[in-house]
């Protein structure tokens, strides 16, 4: 467990965090609560973003960690880090909607990148973002990620990932070289 100067504590998630993490991820992306922040997907997807089984699977996977961020004992953010050969995958990123826009995301991304570089020797960070999320992609580009143009299909028909409100959703791979 590491506490940063800004009062944030970074640690790996444990089973007892599952409910809080599901609530956090859902609040950041789905439903009216997500509209408080700017990362909402409420206009393109309904239904769930994740579920307890999905979060638990990340916690239990030997190649994954779910970095959990607390402030004053409250879970305020999280992100999945997965070791994949020479690179790491970044996913399940959520910041509490009432704290978005305060620079927290930048701090968490920097810690995630430092962690995979130092602990796994990763030379790149990969992530996938829904390609129509231009504001979110632009935010990642400002953090050094580049669009690759490599697309993968959205899992239409699998409600574990939400109920699409449009028929043109796909994921684009974003990559950052880790110096």
Secondary structure as the mmCIF struct_conf table of DSSP 4:
data_model
#
loop_
_struct_conf.conf_type_id
_struct_conf.id
_struct_conf.beg_label_comp_id
_struct_conf.beg_label_asym_id
_struct_conf.beg_label_seq_id
_struct_conf.end_label_comp_id
_struct_conf.end_label_asym_id
_struct_conf.end_label_seq_id
STRN STRN1 UNK A 2 UNK A 3
TURN_TY1_P TURN_TY1_P1 UNK A 5 UNK A 6
BEND BEND1 UNK A 7 UNK A 7
STRN STRN2 UNK A 8 UNK A 12
HELX_RH_3T_P HELX_RH_3T_P1 UNK A 15 UNK A 17
HELX_RH_AL_P HELX_RH_AL_P1 UNK A 18 UNK A 29
BEND BEND2 UNK A 30 UNK A 30
TURN_TY1_P TURN_TY1_P2 UNK A 31 UNK A 31
HELX_RH_3T_P HELX_RH_3T_P2 UNK A 32 UNK A 36
BEND BEND3 UNK A 37 UNK A 38
TURN_TY1_P TURN_TY1_P3 UNK A 42 UNK A 44
STRN STRN3 UNK A 45 UNK A 46
BEND BEND4 UNK A 47 UNK A 47
BEND BEND5 UNK A 49 UNK A 49
HELX_RH_AL_P HELX_RH_AL_P2 UNK A 52 UNK A 60
TURN_TY1_P TURN_TY1_P4 UNK A 62 UNK A 63
STRN STRN4 UNK A 64 UNK A 71
TURN_TY1_P TURN_TY1_P5 UNK A 72 UNK A 73
STRN STRN5 UNK A 74 UNK A 84
TURN_TY1_P TURN_TY1_P6 UNK A 85 UNK A 86
STRN STRN6 UNK A 87 UNK A 95
HELX_RH_3T_P HELX_RH_3T_P3 UNK A 97 UNK A 99
TURN_TY1_P TURN_TY1_P7 UNK A 100 UNK A 101
BEND BEND6 UNK A 102 UNK A 103
HELX_RH_AL_P HELX_RH_AL_P3 UNK A 104 UNK A 120
BEND BEND7 UNK A 123 UNK A 123
STRN STRN7 UNK A 124 UNK A 130
TURN_TY1_P TURN_TY1_P8 UNK A 131 UNK A 132
HELX_RH_AL_P HELX_RH_AL_P4 UNK A 134 UNK A 142
TURN_TY1_P TURN_TY1_P9 UNK A 143 UNK A 144
STRN STRN8 UNK A 146 UNK A 153
TURN_TY1_P TURN_TY1_P10 UNK A 156 UNK A 157
HELX_RH_3T_P HELX_RH_3T_P4 UNK A 159 UNK A 161
STRN STRN9 UNK A 163 UNK A 164
BEND BEND8 UNK A 165 UNK A 167
STRN STRN10 UNK A 170 UNK A 177
#
